Amino acid sequence: MAMGSGTDMKIISLVLIVLGIGLAVWGHQLSDSVGSQLTQALTGSDTDKVMTLYIAGLASFVVGIYLFTRN
């Protein structure tokens, strides 16, 4: 049973949505680490790794939502 391309896109979009949420949660957990809190205290901003995870998570989530809602 071969799946149609519409079903394939839905699966890919759901994977991207879950991946985006996972990356954002991982970034949030990483921002609570001691090293990250020290960096925040000294510089006033999040570490590069935390920001990278947030941005990648958001991008993955948005692309996943777009692909899921597209006909």
CNS distance restraints for C-alpha pairs under 8 A (distance, minus, plus):
assign (resid   3 and name CA) (resid   7 and name CA) 6.16 0.50 0.50
assign (resid   3 and name CA) (resid   8 and name CA) 6.65 0.50 0.50
assign (resid   4 and name CA) (resid   8 and name CA) 6.40 0.50 0.50
assign (resid   5 and name CA) (resid   9 and name CA) 6.14 0.50 0.50
assign (resid   6 and name CA) (resid  10 and name CA) 6.32 0.50 0.50
assign (resid   7 and name CA) (resid  11 and name CA) 6.30 0.50 0.50
assign (resid   8 and name CA) (resid  12 and name CA) 6.21 0.50 0.50
assign (resid   9 and name CA) (resid  13 and name CA) 5.94 0.50 0.50
assign (resid   9 and name CA) (resid  67 and name CA) 6.82 0.50 0.50
assign (resid   9 and name CA) (resid  68 and name CA) 7.22 0.50 0.50
assign (resid  10 and name CA) (resid  14 and name CA) 6.13 0.50 0.50
assign (resid  10 and name CA) (resid  67 and name CA) 7.18 0.50 0.50
assign (resid  10 and name CA) (resid  68 and name CA) 5.55 0.50 0.50
assign (resid  11 and name CA) (resid  15 and name CA) 6.22 0.50 0.50
assign (resid  12 and name CA) (resid  16 and name CA) 6.23 0.50 0.50
assign (resid  12 and name CA) (resid  64 and name CA) 7.50 0.50 0.50
assign (resid  13 and name CA) (resid  17 and name CA) 6.17 0.50 0.50
assign (resid  13 and name CA) (resid  63 and name CA) 7.41 0.50 0.50
assign (resid  13 and name CA) (resid  64 and name CA) 4.18 0.50 0.50
assign (resid  13 and name CA) (resid  65 and name CA) 6.66 0.50 0.50
assign (resid  13 and name CA) (resid  66 and name CA) 7.92 0.50 0.50
assign (resid  13 and name CA) (resid  67 and name CA) 5.52 0.50 0.50
assign (resid  13 and name CA) (resid  68 and name CA) 5.37 0.50 0.50
assign (resid  14 and name CA) (resid  18 and name CA) 6.18 0.50 0.50
assign (resid  14 and name CA) (resid  64 and name CA) 6.29 0.50 0.50
assign (resid  14 and name CA) (resid  68 and name CA) 7.20 0.50 0.50
assign (resid  15 and name CA) (resid  19 and name CA) 5.97 0.50 0.50
assign (resid  15 and name CA) (resid  64 and name CA) 7.49 0.50 0.50
assign (resid  16 and name CA) (resid  20 and name CA) 5.96 0.50 0.50
assign (resid  16 and name CA) (resid  60 and name CA) 5.39 0.50 0.50
assign (resid  16 and name CA) (resid  61 and name CA) 5.99 0.50 0.50
assign (resid  16 and name CA) (resid  63 and name CA) 7.18 0.50 0.50
assign (resid  16 and name CA) (resid  64 and name CA) 4.84 0.50 0.50
assign (resid  17 and name CA) (resid  21 and name CA) 6.30 0.50 0.50
assign (resid  17 and name CA) (resid  60 and name CA) 6.37 0.50 0.50
assign (resid  17 and name CA) (resid  61 and name CA) 4.49 0.50 0.50
assign (resid  17 and name CA) (resid  62 and name CA) 7.55 0.50 0.50
assign (resid  17 and name CA) (resid  63 and name CA) 7.84 0.50 0.50
assign (resid  17 and name CA) (resid  64 and name CA) 4.92 0.50 0.50
assign (resid  17 and name CA) (resid  65 and name CA) 6.67 0.50 0.50
assign (resid  18 and name CA) (resid  22 and name CA) 6.06 0.50 0.50
assign (resid  18 and name CA) (resid  61 and name CA) 7.44 0.50 0.50
assign (resid  19 and name CA) (resid  23 and name CA) 6.11 0.50 0.50
assign (resid  19 and name CA) (resid  57 and name CA) 6.94 0.50 0.50
assign (resid  19 and name CA) (resid  60 and name CA) 6.79 0.50 0.50
assign (resid  19 and name CA) (resid  61 and name CA) 7.31 0.50 0.50
assign (resid  20 and name CA) (resid  24 and name CA) 6.24 0.50 0.50
assign (resid  20 and name CA) (resid  56 and name CA) 6.98 0.50 0.50
assign (resid  20 and name CA) (resid  57 and name CA) 3.79 0.50 0.50
assign (resid  20 and name CA) (resid  58 and name CA) 5.91 0.50 0.50
assign (resid  20 and name CA) (resid  59 and name CA) 7.15 0.50 0.50
assign (resid  20 and name CA) (resid  60 and name CA) 4.75 0.50 0.50
assign (resid  20 and name CA) (resid  61 and name CA) 4.51 0.50 0.50
assign (resid  21 and name CA) (resid  25 and name CA) 6.17 0.50 0.50
assign (resid  21 and name CA) (resid  57 and name CA) 6.11 0.50 0.50
assign (resid  21 and name CA) (resid  58 and name CA) 7.80 0.50 0.50
assign (resid  21 and name CA) (resid  61 and name CA) 6.73 0.50 0.50
assign (resid  22 and name CA) (resid  26 and name CA) 6.07 0.50 0.50
assign (resid  22 and name CA) (resid  57 and name CA) 7.18 0.50 0.50
assign (resid  23 and name CA) (resid  27 and name CA) 6.08 0.50 0.50
assign (resid  23 and name CA) (resid  53 and name CA) 5.55 0.50 0.50
assign (resid  23 and name CA) (resid  54 and name CA) 6.70 0.50 0.50
assign (resid  23 and name CA) (resid  56 and name CA) 7.03 0.50 0.50
assign (resid  23 and name CA) (resid  57 and name CA) 4.79 0.50 0.50
assign (resid  24 and name CA) (resid  28 and name CA) 6.19 0.50 0.50
assign (resid  24 and name CA) (resid  53 and name CA) 6.08 0.50 0.50
assign (resid  24 and name CA) (resid  54 and name CA) 5.02 0.50 0.50
assign (resid  24 and name CA) (resid  56 and name CA) 7.94 0.50 0.50
assign (resid  24 and name CA) (resid  57 and name CA) 5.03 0.50 0.50
assign (resid  24 and name CA) (resid  58 and name CA) 7.18 0.50 0.50
assign (resid  25 and name CA) (resid  29 and name CA) 6.19 0.50 0.50
assign (resid  26 and name CA) (resid  30 and name CA) 6.08 0.50 0.50
assign (resid  26 and name CA) (resid  53 and name CA) 7.27 0.50 0.50
assign (resid  27 and name CA) (resid  31 and name CA) 6.11 0.50 0.50
assign (resid  27 and name CA) (resid  49 and name CA) 7.70 0.50 0.50
assign (resid  27 and name CA) (resid  50 and name CA) 4.89 0.50 0.50
assign (resid  27 and name CA) (resid  51 and name CA) 7.38 0.50 0.50
assign (resid  27 and name CA) (resid  53 and name CA) 5.19 0.50 0.50
assign (resid  27 and name CA) (resid  54 and name CA) 5.89 0.50 0.50
assign (resid  28 and name CA) (resid  32 and name CA) 6.79 0.50 0.50
assign (resid  28 and name CA) (resid  50 and name CA) 7.31 0.50 0.50
assign (resid  28 and name CA) (resid  54 and name CA) 7.95 0.50 0.50
assign (resid  29 and name CA) (resid  33 and name CA) 7.12 0.50 0.50
assign (resid  30 and name CA) (resid  36 and name CA) 7.14 0.50 0.50
assign (resid  30 and name CA) (resid  50 and name CA) 6.49 0.50 0.50
assign (resid  31 and name CA) (resid  36 and name CA) 5.47 0.50 0.50
assign (resid  31 and name CA) (resid  37 and name CA) 6.83 0.50 0.50
assign (resid  31 and name CA) (resid  46 and name CA) 7.10 0.50 0.50
assign (resid  31 and name CA) (resid  47 and name CA) 7.79 0.50 0.50
assign (resid  31 and name CA) (resid  50 and name CA) 6.16 0.50 0.50
assign (resid  32 and name CA) (resid  36 and name CA) 6.59 0.50 0.50
assign (resid  32 and name CA) (resid  37 and name CA) 6.38 0.50 0.50
assign (resid  33 and name CA) (resid  37 and name CA) 6.15 0.50 0.50
assign (resid  34 and name CA) (resid  38 and name CA) 6.14 0.50 0.50
assign (resid  35 and name CA) (resid  39 and name CA) 6.26 0.50 0.50
assign (resid  36 and name CA) (resid  40 and name CA) 6.11 0.50 0.50
assign (resid  36 and name CA) (resid  46 and name CA) 6.81 0.50 0.50
assign (resid  36 and name CA) (resid  47 and name CA) 6.14 0.50 0.50
assign (resid  37 and name CA) (resid  41 and name CA) 6.08 0.50 0.50
assign (resid  38 and name CA) (resid  42 and name CA) 6.24 0.50 0.50
assign (resid  39 and name CA) (resid  43 and name CA) 5.82 0.50 0.50
assign (resid  39 and name CA) (resid  44 and name CA) 7.29 0.50 0.50
assign (resid  39 and name CA) (resid  45 and name CA) 7.23 0.50 0.50
assign (resid  39 and name CA) (resid  46 and name CA) 6.96 0.50 0.50
assign (resid  39 and name CA) (resid  47 and name CA) 6.63 0.50 0.50
assign (resid  40 and name CA) (resid  44 and name CA) 4.58 0.50 0.50
assign (resid  40 and name CA) (resid  45 and name CA) 4.98 0.50 0.50
assign (resid  40 and name CA) (resid  46 and name CA) 5.57 0.50 0.50
assign (resid  40 and name CA) (resid  47 and name CA) 7.37 0.50 0.50
assign (resid  41 and name CA) (resid  45 and name CA) 7.97 0.50 0.50
assign (resid  46 and name CA) (resid  50 and name CA) 6.33 0.50 0.50
assign (resid  46 and name CA) (resid  51 and name CA) 6.52 0.50 0.50
assign (resid  47 and name CA) (resid  51 and name CA) 6.40 0.50 0.50
assign (resid  48 and name CA) (resid  52 and name CA) 5.99 0.50 0.50
assign (resid  49 and name CA) (resid  53 and name CA) 6.20 0.50 0.50
assign (resid  50 and name CA) (resid  54 and name CA) 6.24 0.50 0.50
assign (resid  51 and name CA) (resid  55 and name CA) 6.09 0.50 0.50
assign (resid  52 and name CA) (resid  56 and name CA) 5.96 0.50 0.50
assign (resid  53 and name CA) (resid  57 and name CA) 5.85 0.50 0.50
assign (resid  54 and name CA) (resid  58 and name CA) 6.11 0.50 0.50
assign (resid  55 and name CA) (resid  59 and name CA) 6.08 0.50 0.50
assign (resid  56 and name CA) (resid  60 and name CA) 6.03 0.50 0.50
assign (resid  57 and name CA) (resid  61 and name CA) 6.03 0.50 0.50
assign (resid  58 and name CA) (resid  62 and name CA) 6.06 0.50 0.50
assign (resid  59 and name CA) (resid  63 and name CA) 6.15 0.50 0.50
assign (resid  60 and name CA) (resid  64 and name CA) 6.02 0.50 0.50
assign (resid  61 and name CA) (resid  65 and name CA) 6.17 0.50 0.50
assign (resid  62 and name CA) (resid  66 and name CA) 6.12 0.50 0.50
assign (resid  63 and name CA) (resid  67 and name CA) 6.11 0.50 0.50
assign (resid  64 and name CA) (resid  68 and name CA) 6.03 0.50 0.50
assign (resid  65 and name CA) (resid  69 and name CA) 6.13 0.50 0.50
assign (resid  66 and name CA) (resid  70 and name CA) 6.01 0.50 0.50
